[in-house]
Amino acid sequence: MTPTASGAFGVRSMTAPLRRVAMRIPSTDGDFGGAGWRPPDPKLLIWQHERLATVLESLGVEVVLLPPLAGLPDACFVYDPVMVTGAGAVVLRSAKRVREAEAEPLAADLEAIGVPVAGRLTGTARADGGDMLWLDEGTLLVGRGYRTNAEAHRQLAAILAREDATLERCDLPHDRGPAHLLHLMSVVSPVAPDLAVVFEPLAPVPLLEELRAREVRWIPVDADEYGSLACNVLAVRPGVAIMADGLSRTRQALEVAGCEVHVYQASELSKGDGGPTCLTRPILRSG
């Protein structure tokens, strides 16, 4: 699980076979409380992160392990600071003050393994990767909420246009307000081109209408398991997914739908309210 120089990159799908992914080793210092974490056991936190990487490798994914960023507990959630498209990395700007220092180091790490910078948000634009998912190879759905603002939408649309892709806006609900995390991908995770998991009570109506129009079935997540990140499911390839252990109802529903589900122990990693999609930055999806 060491960096390579293959230069292979490109992501325009949420469910195409995951070939290459970056993960950042968690920092065990810093202000966990200030970052919104419940205090984790440091040794168990590292072990669980290693186990998730091992699960990915067992499924044929190249895992590029990046060093921890001292004092930045959220830096292990590498999905948010940078988005990877077909052209390279788009460096984002976090609305969460304690995460502002994560994006440039991640962009530099990705450049070192062959992923060029394709664009950067500037000025007042603020966005998290957790608000972004590909509906198809040419359409990126982007949430509009407390973590991603209208200026980010404007700039991202211009960046995507350079590679003939478009942005569609999806407004998010207030939920528990700006102090609490709600990403678009908090309420939906694609598992296959025709299947997703969805927490219906917070799902935007246009999102559900779009899924229906595309003939995408979804598995409703119940409120108890939603609170334990059951909507956070990482597709390794269509119908093969990774999720945190202990979410038996959602896992069973996925398996009944024909999916192959792999789990990892997440008691400590979940204390930062991040699941397997948050902990991984896909670098290459193809095939």
C-alpha positions in Angstrom: 0.0 0.0 0.0 2.7 2.5 -1.1 2.4 5.3 -3.6 2.9 4.4 -7.2 3.9 6.6 -10.2 1.5 4.9 -12.7 -0.3 8.2 -13.4 -3.6 6.3 -13.9 -6.5 8.5 -13.0 -10.0 9.4 -14.1 -13.4 9.3 -12.3 -16.7 9.9 -14.1 -18.9 7.3 -12.3 -19.9 6.3 -8.7 -20.1 2.6 -9.5 -17.7 1.7 -12.3 -15.0 -0.7 -11.1 -12.8 1.0 -8.6 -9.2 0.5 -9.7 -7.2 3.0 -7.6 -8.0 4.9 -4.4 -6.2 7.2 -2.0 -6.6 6.9 1.8 -4.9 9.0 4.4 -3.7 7.5 7.7 -5.6 9.2 10.5 -3.9 11.7 12.8 -4.1 10.7 16.4 -3.4 14.2 17.7 -5.3 17.5 17.3 -8.6 18.8 18.7 -11.0 15.9 18.0 -13.7 17.6 20.0 -13.3 20.9 18.1 -13.5 18.9 14.8 -16.8 17.3 15.9 -15.5 13.9 16.8 -16.4 11.8 19.8 -13.0 10.8 21.3 -11.6 7.7 19.6 -9.2 5.1 20.8 -6.1 6.1 18.8 -4.7 2.5 18.3 -8.0 1.1 17.4 -8.6 4.0 15.0 -5.4 3.2 13.1 -6.2 -0.5 13.1 -9.7 0.0 11.7 -8.3 2.2 9.0 -5.7 -0.4 8.0 -8.5 -3.1 7.9 -10.6 -1.0 5.5 -7.6 -0.7 3.3 -7.0 -4.4 3.4 -10.7 -5.1 2.5 -10.2 -2.8 -0.6 -7.0 -4.6 -1.6 -8.7 -8.0 -1.2 -11.2 -6.8 -3.8 -8.5 -5.9 -6.3 -8.2 -2.1 -5.6 -4.8 -0.4 -5.6 -4.7 1.5 -2.3 -2.4 4.5 -2.1 -1.8 5.3 1.6 -0.9 8.9 2.3 0.8 10.1 5.5 -1.3 11.6 8.3 -1.6 15.4 8.6 -0.6 16.2 12.2 -3.3 18.0 14.1 -6.0 17.6 11.5 -8.4 14.8 12.7 -10.7 15.2 9.7 -7.9 14.8 7.1 -8.5 11.0 7.0 -11.9 11.8 5.2 -10.2 12.3 1.8 -13.3 12.4 -0.2 -14.1 16.0 0.7 -11.1 18.3 0.1 -10.5 17.3 -3.6 -12.7 15.9 -6.4 -11.2 13.8 -9.2 -12.7 14.0 -12.6 -11.7 12.7 -16.0 -9.2 15.6 -16.3 -7.6 15.4 -12.9 -8.0 16.8 -9.4 -10.3 19.8 -8.6 -9.1 21.4 -5.4 -12.1 22.4 -3.2 -12.4 24.9 -0.4 -14.1 23.7 2.9 -16.7 25.7 4.7 -15.6 24.0 7.9 -12.8 26.1 9.3 -10.9 23.2 10.9 -10.7 21.6 7.4 -9.3 24.5 5.4 -5.7 23.2 5.6 -6.5 19.8 4.1 -7.0 20.5 0.4 -3.6 21.7 -0.8 -1.6 18.8 0.9 -4.0 16.3 -0.7 -3.7 17.9 -4.1 0.1 17.8 -3.8 0.0 14.1 -2.7 -2.2 13.3 -5.7 0.1 15.2 -8.1 3.0 13.2 -6.7 1.3 10.0 -7.9 0.4 11.3 -11.3 -2.9 13.1 -10.9 -2.7 16.6 -12.3 -4.6 19.6 -10.9 -7.5 20.3 -13.3 -8.9 23.3 -11.4 -9.2 25.1 -8.1 -12.1 26.8 -6.4 -11.2 30.4 -5.5 -12.6 33.4 -3.6 -15.9 32.9 -1.7 -16.6 29.4 -3.3 -17.0 26.7 -0.7 -17.6 23.0 -1.4 -17.1 19.5 -0.1 -16.7 16.4 -2.2 -19.4 14.8 -0.1 -21.9 17.0 -1.9 -21.0 15.6 -5.3 -21.9 12.4 -7.2 -21.9 11.4 -10.8 -25.3 10.7 -12.3 -23.6 9.5 -15.5 -20.3 10.1 -17.2 -21.3 13.6 -18.3 -23.4 14.8 -15.4 -22.2 15.7 -11.9 -25.0 16.2 -9.3 -23.9 18.8 -6.7 -25.7 19.5 -3.4 -26.5 23.1 -2.4 -26.5 23.3 1.4 -24.4 24.6 4.2 -21.2 22.9 3.0 -21.4 23.9 -0.7 -22.5 27.3 -1.9 -23.8 28.9 -5.1 -20.4 30.4 -6.1 -18.9 26.9 -5.9 -21.6 25.7 -8.3 -20.7 28.5 -10.7 -17.0 27.7 -10.7 -17.4 24.0 -10.8 -19.8 24.3 -13.8 -17.0 26.2 -15.7 -14.4 23.7 -14.7 -16.5 20.7 -15.8 -17.4 22.4 -19.1 -13.8 22.1 -20.1 -14.2 18.4 -20.2 -17.7 18.4 -21.7 -19.5 17.6 -18.4 -22.4 19.5 -16.8 -23.4 20.3 -13.3 -26.9 19.8 -11.9 -27.9 21.5 -8.6 -29.7 19.6 -5.9 -30.9 21.7 -2.9 -30.5 20.2 0.5 -32.7 20.6 3.6 -31.9 22.5 6.7 -32.0 19.3 8.8 -30.2 20.2 12.1 -28.6 23.3 10.8 -25.1 24.5 9.7 -23.4 23.2 12.8 -24.2 19.6 11.8 -23.0 17.7 8.9 -25.4 17.0 6.0 -23.9 16.2 2.6 -25.8 15.1 -0.5 -24.1 11.7 0.0 -25.3 11.6 3.6 -28.7 10.6 2.1 -27.8 8.6 -1.0 -25.1 6.2 -2.1 -25.2 4.6 -5.6 -24.4 0.9 -5.4 -24.9 0.0 -9.1 -26.1 1.9 -12.2 -29.6 0.9 -11.3 -29.5 0.6 -7.5 -28.8 3.0 -4.6 -29.4 3.3 -0.9 -31.5 6.3 0.2 -32.6 7.9 3.4 -36.0 9.1 2.1 -36.9 11.6 4.9 -34.0 13.9 4.0 -33.7 13.0 0.3 -34.5 16.1 -1.9 -37.5 15.5 -4.1 -35.6 16.3 -7.3 -33.1 13.6 -6.5 -35.8 11.0 -6.1 -37.5 12.1 -9.3 -34.2 11.9 -11.1 -33.5 8.4 -9.8 -37.0 7.3 -11.0 -36.5 8.9 -14.4 -33.3 6.9 -14.7 -35.0 3.7 -13.6 -32.8 3.5 -10.5 -34.2 1.4 -7.7 -33.4 2.3 -4.1 -33.2 0.6 -0.8 -34.8 2.8 1.9 -32.6 3.2 5.0 -34.4 3.3 8.3 -33.8 6.1 10.8 -31.9 4.0 13.4 -29.4 2.8 10.8 -29.2 6.2 9.1 -27.7 7.6 12.3 -25.0 4.9 12.1 -24.0 5.8 8.5 -26.0 3.1 6.7 -26.4 5.5 3.7 -22.6 5.6 3.5 -21.9 2.7 1.2 -18.9 2.5 -1.2 -19.4 0.7 -4.5 -16.2 -1.2 -5.5 -17.9 -2.3 -8.7 -21.6 -2.6 -9.7 -23.3 -4.7 -7.0 -20.2 -5.1 -4.8 -20.0 -2.7 -1.9 -18.3 -2.0 1.4 -20.1 -0.6 4.5 -19.5 -0.4 8.2 -20.3 -3.5 10.2 -23.4 -3.7 12.4 -25.9 -2.3 9.9 -27.7 -5.6 9.6 -31.0 -4.4 8.1 -29.4 -2.3 5.3 -26.9 -5.0 4.6 -29.6 -7.7 4.4 -31.6 -5.5 2.1 -28.6 -5.1 -0.2 -28.0 -8.8 -0.2 -31.6 -9.6 -1.0 -31.2 -7.1 -4.0 -28.4 -9.3 -5.2 -25.4 -7.3 -3.9 -22.2 -8.7 -2.5 -21.5 -6.8 0.7 -18.2 -6.5 2.6 -17.9 -4.9 6.0 -15.2 -3.5 8.3 -15.2 -2.6 11.9 -15.9 1.1 12.3 -16.5 1.9 15.9 -13.7 4.5 16.1 -13.7 5.7 12.5 -17.4 6.5 12.7 -16.8 8.8 15.7 -16.0 11.4 13.1 -19.3 10.8 11.3 -17.5 9.4 8.2 -18.0 6.1 6.4 -16.2 4.3 3.6 -17.0 6.8 0.9 -15.6 9.6 3.2 -12.5 7.6 3.9 -11.6 7.0 0.3 -10.8 9.3 -2.6 -11.3 7.4 -5.8 -8.5 8.1 -8.3 -9.5 5.7 -11.1 -12.8 4.1 -12.0 -12.9 2.3 -15.3 -14.2 -0.8 -17.1 
